[in-house]
Amino acid sequence: MLLWTPHSNQDQILLNPSRFKVIVCGRRFGKTTLAINHLVEKAIATRQGLFWYVSPTYRQSKTIAWRLLVDIYHRLPKKLQKGKNEDELWVQIGSSRIELKGADNEDSLRGSGLDGIVIDEVASITKYKVLWEEVLRPALTDKKGWGLFIGTPKGYNHFYELWLKGQDGPNRD
């Protein structure tokens, strides 16, 4: 099912088979459009999947991604539209769910097993290392979930280090 048409650079990212992808691009590249469409496509293809979109704060997730997610949800065939909740920022697509989260309270993110995750504005997440190592990475382990790490550069910080790590080659763990 074709939900959108990625431009050539977005297509190159989607065709890369790596489990974890670090996407460092300037403003207006379409990082969030790529991420939300990818989440929806994976939700359609996965039985009883759980996928998260995480940004630095819950409010940012709502501001950045909610409208786009709901717009795509409403363009899906009615048989896939199984519910949405604006207060809790989730949509149910078939038997899978996509939830929008904030990184500002990492303890509220513990405990779920995830099929995939998008972490947006990585450079702006203040406790990124703790969030990834102690909370999100373990949530992907049992289902061998995938991750997209997206953002715009903000100097030489943890996002830069993550990008450097990705230059060593595909992460296959």
N, C-alpha and C positions, 0 to 999 in steps of 0.2 A: 504494500500500500504506500503510495507516494504522498507524503504529507507536505513536503516542501522541496525546493530545489536548492541544494547547497551550491555556493560558488566554488570555483576550482580549488582554492586553498582549503576551504572547509571540507570538500570532498577528499582531498589528500589526507586530512586528519582522520576522517571517518574510515578510510580504506586501510589505515595503518593497523596492523593486528596486535599491537602492544596492549597488554592488560591495563597499564597505567600510562596516561598521556599527559604531558605538561604542555599547555597551550599558552604561550606568551605572545600577545598581540596588542597592537595599539587600539585606541578607541575606535568604534564604529566598524570593527572587523566582522562582528556578528557572533561573538563568543557565546553570549547568552542564548541567542537564537539557535546556534548549533547545539548547545548543551540541552536545552529544553526539548528540542525535536528529537535528539538522541535518546533522552530519557523516555519520551513517549513511545518511540519505536521499540526500545528494549522492553518497555512495559507490555506492549502488545505481543511481543514475541516470547514472553516468559510467563509460565503458569505460576500463579500465586507469588509473584515477585514483589520485592520491596526495594524502592529506589528513593534516594534522597538528593535534594539540591540544598547545599549548605552555603550560606554567605556569612560575612562577619557578624551580622545581627539578624534577628528574626524580622525586624522592620525592613531591613534591606532586602531580605528574601521576598517579602511581600511587594515592595516597591519595584524591584528589579525583575522578578520572574512571574509573579502570580498572574498578572493580566495576560501575558503571553501563553502561559500554561492553560489557562481557562479558554482562551481563544482557540488554541489547538484542540483542546478537549471537545469544544462545541462543533468542530469541523469533523470529528470522528463519526463513523456510523453509529446510529443510536444503540445498536446492540453492544457496543463497547463502552458506552457512557453509563457507568454503574453508580455514579454519585460523586459529589464534591462537597467540601466543607470550607468555607472562607474563613471561619473563625480559627480553625486548626490548620489551614493551608494544605489540604490534601485533595487529590482526585483519585478515583477508582476507575481504572481502565481495564475492562475485562476482569480477570481475577487478580490483577496486580495493582499496586498503589504507588503513587508518587507523592512524597511529602516534602514540603519546604521547611527548612530549619535554619536556626541561627547558631553561630559558633560562640556567642557571648555567654552561654551557660553550658559548658561541655558535659557537666554531670547529667543534664537532661537528655543527652544523646546516647547514654550508655545502655547496653542490653539488647539492642536489636541486631538481627542478622540481616545483612544487606546484599542484594544482588548487584548493585551498582550505585555509584555516588558521583556527584559533581560538586566540587568545591570551587566556588567563584570568589573572585577578589582575594585570592590567597595571600597576596602581599599585605593586605590590610587586616588579616587575622592575627591578633596580638599573641595569643597562646597557641600558635599553630603546631609547634612540636609536640606539646602535650596532647592537643586535640587529635593529631594524627596517630601518634605512637600508642597512646593509652586508650583512645576511644574509637576512632573511625577505622583504623587499620584492622584491629581485632574484629570489628563488625563485618568486615569483608571476608574474613578467613574461612569460615565454615562453608560458605557458598562459592568461594573463589570469585568473589565479586570484582568488578572493574572500577576504575576511577579516572575521572577527568579533572585536572587541576588547571583552572583557567584564571587569567588576570592580565592586568597591564603592569609593566615593570614599575617599581618604586625604589630604585637604588639597589644596593647590594645587601639584600636581606635573605630571609629564609626561602622566599620564592625564587630568588636568584640561585641559591644553593640547590634547590629542587630542580631547576632548569639545568644546572651544571651536571647534576647526577644523571639526568636523562640523556646528556650528550655522550655518556659512556656506552650507550646502546640500549636495545629494548630490555625492559624490566619484565622478566618472565616468571617471577616468583608467585 
